[in-house]
Amino acid sequence: MPAIDIDTICKSYGGVPAIENISFSVDKGELFGLIGPDGAGKTTLFKILVTLLLPSAGKARVQGYDVVDDFLSIRQIIGYMPGKFSLYQDLSIEENLEFFATVFKTTVKENYDMIRDIYVQIEPFKKRRAGQLSGGMKQKLALCCALIHKPQVLFLDEPTTGVDAVSRKEFWDMLQTLKAQGITILVSTAYMDEAALCDRIALIQHGKILSVNTNEGIIAGYKKPLYAVKSGDTYRLLNDLRSLAATESCYPFGEYVHWTAKNEETGKPGLETYLAQCSHRDVEVKRISPGIEDCFMDLMRKP
């Protein structure tokens, strides 16, 4: 039995669908990523799974418990870290932690081994109010509060949004440690590079799942030739490439433009000739391997 089993879950607000027919499962002990931009439906799905929202249709189970019929049982076995910092900002670090331990009828001392590796990083500031903490410290405190009752499944909704690069890396290192302890983790993020840190991922956009696979499996499904193109005038380059009849997709990617053709006939030589005819200077064209962002853009284009 999977730790999380989602079967054609739908949710609408006033007749407007937020998520549509979402289905996937998460195995026990798996670190699973829900990857997609803001507004894709990640938070809506999380709120259903942690029993804060009722689905409009479909079924979902967490550790075998139904999210509607068995919501009280689910709340005892999960940890939830919402996207917005939601702890009591006028309470100190230790006061927040003691409060959440009390809610679950346990103590910090009893479960300290569960949070030790994380808590030692913020323990020197345990008397400081939560509202005065930095983004990275708030993140660590929120994770400690979500773990203090030793949950079987951990739900983390965009935990690294707005956090500096060093704190992001530290946070994912902590998740790998928790995974090694057998905790099932479902994490959502808008950062495509974090997909590689998950065992499997689901790409979501406009409330629909585009693909469910390993990071490598999704990239392996990208069969088209992909080119990175650069010139002295990126804006004009983008417009000229989009005007080319052979273009299938074209979008900016850092200092380059990522471009694919409708067929293999228009490769690097043909592209260089076309750009020379358009009077582009300092042109660079190179064949590249796709990343998860390229796969996401490609899947978005499919009906």
Buried (B, 14 or more C-beta within 10 A) or exposed (E): EBBBBBEEBBBBEEEEBBBBBBBBBBEBBBBBBBBBEEEBBBBBBBBBBBBBBEBBEBBBBBBEBBBEEBBEBBBEBBBBBBBEBEBBEEBBBBBBBBBBBEEBEBEBEEBEEBBEEBBEBBEEBBEBBBEEBEEBBBBBBBBBBBBBBBBBBBBBBBBBBEBEEEBBEBBBEBBEEBBEEEBBBBBBBBEBEBBBBBBBBBBBBBBBBBBBBBBEEBBEEBEBBBBBBBBEBBEEBBEBBEEBEBBBBBBEBEEBBBBBBEEEEBBEEBBBEBBEEBEBEEBEBEEEEBBBBBBBBBBEEEE
